[in-house]
Amino acid sequence: MTPAQHVRRPFRSASFMNAGGSAPQPAVPFDHAASFKLKGVPGNILQDVINISSDSSFVAVGISYGLEEDRARPAPLSPQPTAPFTPSSIQLSQIPTAALIEGFRLNPRFADVALNAIEKGVALSPSIASRLFEVVSPPADQVQFLYALFDEGSGREFQSEPILNTAGLGISNGDRPFRYFPKPIVFKPRSTIRLQITEVADFQGDLHISLQGYKMLGESGTPTASARRRLRHRPGAP
């Protein structure tokens, strides 16, 4: 199945009957989002909370995520050059170990300068040498993390243990980067959702998680219920 076939179906406003077959409640599409700053430290645990407003319940029908990579980090030569030198004299031992493990590239800002220096045999200044290379993160579609979802109000956990993203959500290149819940999850007004992320990869950047669903308006005891009653009692209201 292609990524295009996995695109979430558009949600149309609808009404749902209350318990006991009373007047229907209008539903409006709504997403709740949380963001996490990934440091590239495997085992690092991050948390964020989503507070459900008092106006209605939130019904989550699915969860999705996306990754935004940080710009590459500098990989200064070691030991630091203290005098002008030519790029052709760089030794493998001068490249930081982290750069050799994670990968590195020539800094695009200084690529032309370095290539011209190699061609002409011109020495580079120490300040340029210290910024000549950058450490790069793994591709976003290879990033892995563990995620867990909790309802703080009820104390309910929605998994027996944290789930690996590629097992529960898919990879971030558009190939199933979301999951429909087998049964929609209802979060009552004023409840708190806690999302926990455990880093697995060396990726540095922003992780965005979205709970997709809708709000149920007009529930008893909520501000939207009072508004509906006022509208029904207006002259000319059906």
SULNORFEN-V115109 format. One record per pair of residues at least 12 apart in sequence whose C-alpha atoms are under 7 Angstrom apart, sorted by the first residue. I is the first residue (numbers start at 1). GAP is how many residues later the second one is. D is the distance in whole Angstrom. If there is no record, write none. Layout:
I&GAP&D + I&GAP&D
This chain:
3&171&6 + 3&172&5 + 3&173&7 + 6&170&6 + 11&18&6 + 13&14&6 + 13&15&5 + 13&16&7 + 14&12&6 + 14&13&5 + 15&12&6 + 25&191&6 + 25&192&6 + 25&193&6 + 26&190&6 + 26&191&6 + 27&187&6 + 27&188&5 + 27&189&5 + 27&190&6 + 28&186&5 + 28&187&5 + 28&188&7 + 29&184&6 + 29&185&4 + 29&186&6 + 30&182&7 + 30&183&5 + 30&184&5 + 30&185&6 + 31&179&6 + 31&180&6 + 31&181&5 + 31&182&6 + 32&178&6 + 32&179&5 + 32&180&7 + 33&176&6 + 33&177&4 + 33&178&6 + 34&14&6 + 34&174&6 + 34&175&5 + 34&176&6 + 35&171&7 + 35&172&6 + 35&173&5 + 35&174&6 + 36&170&6 + 36&171&5 + 36&172&7 + 37&168&6 + 37&169&5 + 37&170&6 + 38&165&7 + 38&166&5 + 38&167&5 + 38&168&6 + 38&169&7 + 39&165&5 + 39&166&7 + 40&161&6 + 40&162&4 + 40&163&5 + 40&164&5 + 41&158&6 + 41&161&6 + 42&157&5 + 42&158&4 + 42&159&6 + 42&160&6 + 43&155&6 + 43&156&5 + 43&157&6 + 44&154&6 + 44&155&5 + 45&152&6 + 45&153&4 + 45&154&6 + 46&150&6 + 46&151&5 + 46&152&6 + 47&148&6 + 47&149&5 + 47&150&6 + 48&146&6 + 48&147&5 + 48&148&7 + 49&143&7 + 49&144&5 + 49&145&4 + 49&146&6 + 50&142&6 + 50&143&5 + 50&144&6 + 51&139&7 + 51&140&6 + 51&141&5 + 51&142&6 + 52&137&6 + 52&138&5 + 52&139&5 + 52&140&6 + 53&136&6 + 53&137&5 + 54&135&5 + 54&136&5 + 54&168&7 + 55&134&7 + 55&167&5 + 55&168&5 + 55&169&6 + 56&133&5 + 56&159&6 + 56&160&6 + 56&161&6 + 56&163&7 + 56&166&6 + 57&129&7 + 57&130&6 + 57&131&5 + 57&132&5 + 57&158&6 + 57&159&6 + 58&128&6 + 58&129&5 + 58&130&7 + 58&156&6 + 58&157&5 + 58&158&7 + 59&125&6 + 59&126&6 + 59&127&4 + 59&128&6 + 59&154&5 + 59&155&5 + 59&156&6 + 60&124&6 + 60&125&5 + 60&126&6 + 60&151&6 + 60&152&6 + 60&153&4 + 60&154&7 + 61&119&6 + 61&120&6 + 61&123&5 + 61&124&7 + 61&151&6 + 61&152&5 + 62&117&5 + 62&118&4 + 62&119&5 + 62&149&6 + 62&150&5 + 62&151&7 + 63&115&5 + 63&116&5 + 63&117&7 + 63&147&6 + 63&148&5 + 63&149&6 + 64&105&7 + 64&113&6 + 64&114&4 + 64&115&6 + 64&145&6 + 64&146&5 + 64&147&7 + 65&112&6 + 65&113&7 + 65&143&5 + 65&144&4 + 65&145&6 + 66&106&6 + 66&141&6 + 66&142&5 + 66&143&7 + 67&73&7 + 67&105&7 + 67&139&6 + 67&140&5 + 67&141&6 + 68&137&6 + 68&138&5 + 68&139&6 + 69&135&6 + 69&136&4 + 69&137&6 + 70&134&6 + 70&135&4 + 72&62&6 + 72&63&6 + 72&64&5 + 73&61&5 + 73&62&5 + 73&63&7 + 74&57&6 + 74&59&6 + 74&60&4 + 74&61&6 + 75&21&7 + 75&24&7 + 75&56&7 + 75&58&5 + 75&59&5 + 75&60&5 + 76&54&5 + 76&55&6 + 76&57&7 + 77&17&5 + 77&18&5 + 77&19&7 + 77&53&6 + 78&16&5 + 78&17&6 + 78&18&6 + 79&15&6 + 80&50&7 + 81&45&5 + 82&44&6 + 83&42&7 + 83&43&6 + 84&39&5 + 84&40&5 + 84&41&5 + 84&42&6 + 85&38&5 + 85&39&5 + 85&40&7 + 86&31&7 + 86&32&7 + 86&35&7 + 86&36&6 + 86&37&4 + 86&38&6 + 87&27&7 + 87&31&6 + 88&30&6 + 99&36&5 + 102&33&7 + 102&34&6 + 102&35&6 + 102&36&7 + 103&32&6 + 103&33&6 + 104&29&7 + 104&30&5 + 104&31&4 + 104&32&5 + 105&28&6 + 105&29&5 + 105&30&7 + 106&26&6 + 106&27&5 + 106&28&6 + 107&25&5 + 107&26&5 + 107&27&6 + 110&22&6 + 137&65&7 + 137&66&5 + 137&67&7 + 138&65&6 + 140&32&6 + 141&30&5 + 141&31&5 + 141&32&5 + 143&58&6 + 143&60&6 + 144&20&7 + 144&21&6 + 144&22&7 + 144&56&6 + 144&57&6 + 145&19&6 + 145&20&6 + 145&52&7 + 145&53&6 + 145&54&5 + 145&55&5 + 145&56&7 + 146&16&6 + 146&17&5 + 146&18&4 + 146&19&6 + 146&51&6 + 146&52&5 + 146&53&7 + 147&15&5 + 147&16&5 + 147&17&7 + 147&18&7 + 147&49&6 + 147&50&5 + 147&51&6 + 148&14&5 + 148&15&6 + 148&47&6 + 148&48&5 + 148&49&7 + 149&45&6 + 149&46&5 + 149&47&7 + 150&43&6 + 150&44&5 + 150&45&7 + 151&41&6 + 151&42&5 + 151&43&6 + 152&40&5 + 152&41&6 + 152&42&7 + 153&38&6 + 153&39&6
